[in-house]
Amino acid sequence: MNRKKAFIKTIVAASISLLGGGLLALADERSGGTLDTLYNALRHAEAEASVAIERDIIRLWELSGSDSIDFLYKKADEAFEAKDFKSAVDHFSAVVEFAPDFAMGWYGRSRAYANLGYNGPALADLEQVLALDPQNFFAILGLGQLFQSLGRPDLALKAYDQALEVHPHFAVALELKDALAAYVQDKNI
């Protein structure tokens, strides 16, 4: 049990350093030009236009470059949607084993781990996603949600702010941030 707590603390510390060190500074190094262009457009888009840009970004995220990896990813996603999280972990694990540079495999597995209550592995996988794509606003949002579930609203709010820096009209991040900020304010009064 102590090993598990130590592991989670290590992962949280690494995640905090990613946030504190500035995820956006790594973006130019890690992501392709087209994705960079879309992230830049997203950052400056009006709310209505951001929907189409977000859709284009997700389309690029889901391109692994391999039909076999795409098949495994689809199977993993289907298992996740069916709430068979253990199978989803297995399929996403195959994806990350055979395509370690495919960020969405890590992201998918992190979501499956989180749904199984395995917060340490979920955080570790989110760290991998953000190392591959520091502007992945879904992964940043997931990091915030995990911090919130671990009782760290301060870190969750920082993550939601980071997600909103990348995607200012990200409705889920706005809702979660507002709800958490209101909760923290009520608790402090």
C-alpha positions in Angstrom: 0.0 0.0 0.0 2.8 2.4 0.8 4.5 1.6 -2.5 1.3 2.5 -4.3 1.0 5.9 -2.5 4.7 6.6 -3.3 4.1 5.8 -6.9 1.0 8.1 -7.1 3.0 10.9 -5.3 5.8 10.5 -7.9 3.4 10.7 -10.8 1.5 13.7 -9.4 4.8 15.5 -8.8 5.9 14.8 -12.4 2.5 16.0 -13.6 2.7 19.1 -11.6 6.2 19.9 -13.0 4.7 19.5 -16.5 2.0 22.0 -15.7 4.4 24.4 -13.9 7.1 24.1 -16.5 4.7 25.2 -19.2 3.2 22.7 -21.5 2.9 25.2 -24.3 6.6 25.8 -24.5 7.2 22.2 -25.7 4.5 22.3 -28.3 6.6 23.5 -31.2 9.1 20.7 -30.6 6.6 17.9 -30.3 3.7 18.3 -32.7 3.5 18.5 -36.5 3.0 21.8 -38.4 -0.6 21.1 -39.3 -1.5 20.4 -35.7 0.3 23.5 -34.6 -1.6 25.5 -37.2 -4.9 24.1 -35.9 -4.0 24.7 -32.3 -3.0 28.3 -33.1 -6.3 28.8 -35.0 -8.2 27.2 -32.1 -6.6 29.6 -29.6 -7.8 32.6 -31.6 -11.1 31.3 -33.0 -14.6 32.5 -32.1 -16.8 30.0 -30.3 -18.7 28.9 -33.4 -15.5 28.4 -35.5 -13.8 26.5 -32.7 -16.2 23.6 -33.1 -15.0 22.8 -36.6 -11.3 23.3 -35.6 -11.7 21.0 -32.6 -13.2 18.4 -34.9 -10.2 18.7 -37.3 -7.8 18.4 -34.4 -9.5 15.2 -33.1 -9.4 13.8 -36.7 -5.6 14.3 -36.7 -5.2 12.9 -33.2 -6.9 9.7 -34.3 -4.6 9.1 -37.3 -2.1 6.5 -36.2 -0.6 5.9 -39.6 -1.3 2.2 -39.4 -4.4 0.2 -40.3 -3.5 -2.4 -37.7 -3.1 0.2 -34.9 -6.3 1.9 -36.1 -8.1 -1.5 -35.8 -6.8 -2.1 -32.2 -7.7 1.5 -31.3 -11.2 1.0 -32.6 -11.6 -2.2 -30.6 -10.3 -0.5 -27.5 -12.7 2.4 -28.0 -15.6 0.0 -28.5 -14.7 -1.8 -25.3 -14.5 1.5 -23.5 -17.9 2.6 -24.8 -19.4 -0.8 -23.7 -17.9 0.0 -20.2 -15.7 -3.1 -20.4 -12.7 -1.1 -19.0 -10.5 -4.1 -18.4 -10.7 -5.1 -22.1 -10.2 -1.5 -23.1 -7.0 -1.4 -21.0 -5.8 -4.6 -22.8 -6.5 -3.2 -26.2 -5.1 0.2 -25.5 -2.0 -1.5 -24.0 -1.5 -3.3 -27.3 -1.8 0.1 -29.1 0.8 1.8 -26.9 3.1 -1.2 -27.2 3.1 -1.3 -30.9 2.7 2.5 -31.5 4.3 4.3 -28.5 4.3 7.6 -30.4 0.5 7.5 -30.9 -0.7 9.8 -28.1 -4.3 8.7 -28.3 -3.5 5.2 -27.3 -2.0 6.5 -24.1 -5.0 8.8 -23.6 -7.5 6.0 -24.2 -5.7 3.8 -21.7 -5.6 6.6 -19.1 -9.4 7.0 -19.4 -9.9 3.2 -19.0 -7.5 3.1 -16.0 -9.3 6.1 -14.4 -12.6 4.3 -14.8 -11.2 1.3 -13.0 -9.9 3.5 -10.2 -6.2 3.1 -11.1 -5.3 6.7 -10.7 -1.5 6.2 -10.7 -1.4 4.4 -14.0 -3.9 6.9 -15.4 -1.7 9.8 -14.4 1.4 8.1 -15.9 -0.4 7.6 -19.2 -1.6 11.3 -19.2 2.0 12.3 -18.7 3.0 10.3 -21.8 0.2 12.0 -23.8 1.4 15.4 -22.8 5.1 14.5 -23.5 4.0 13.6 -27.1 1.5 16.5 -27.5 1.6 19.2 -24.8 -1.4 20.9 -26.2 -3.8 17.9 -26.1 -6.6 19.7 -24.3 -8.4 16.4 -23.6 -5.4 15.0 -21.8 -5.0 18.3 -19.8 -8.7 18.1 -18.9 -8.2 14.5 -17.8 -5.3 15.6 -15.7 -7.6 18.2 -14.0 -10.3 15.6 -13.4 -7.8 13.2 -11.8 -6.4 16.0 -9.6 -9.9 16.8 -8.6 -10.7 13.2 -7.7 -7.4 13.1 -5.7 -8.6 16.0 -3.6 -6.3 18.6 -5.2 -8.7 21.3 -6.4 -5.8 23.8 -6.7 -4.0 21.6 -9.2 -7.3 20.7 -11.0 -8.0 24.4 -11.5 -4.5 25.0 -12.9 -5.1 22.1 -15.4 -8.5 23.5 -16.4 -6.9 26.9 -17.0 -4.2 25.3 -19.1 -6.8 23.4 -21.2 -8.6 26.7 -21.7 -5.4 28.4 -22.7 -5.2 25.9 -25.6 -8.9 25.8 -26.3 -10.7 28.9 -24.9 -14.1 27.7 -25.9 -13.7 24.1 -24.4 -17.2 23.8 -22.9 -16.4 20.9 -20.6 -13.3 22.6 -19.2 -15.3 25.8 -18.6 -18.1 23.9 -16.8 -15.7 21.9 -14.6 -13.7 25.0 -13.8 -16.7 27.1 -12.9 -18.2 24.3 -10.8 -15.0 23.6 -9.0 -14.3 27.3 -8.4 -17.8 27.8 -6.9 -17.3 24.7 -4.7 -13.9 26.0 -3.5 -15.3 29.4 -2.8 -18.3 28.0 -0.9 -15.9 25.9 1.2 -13.7 28.8 2.0 -16.6 31.1 3.2 
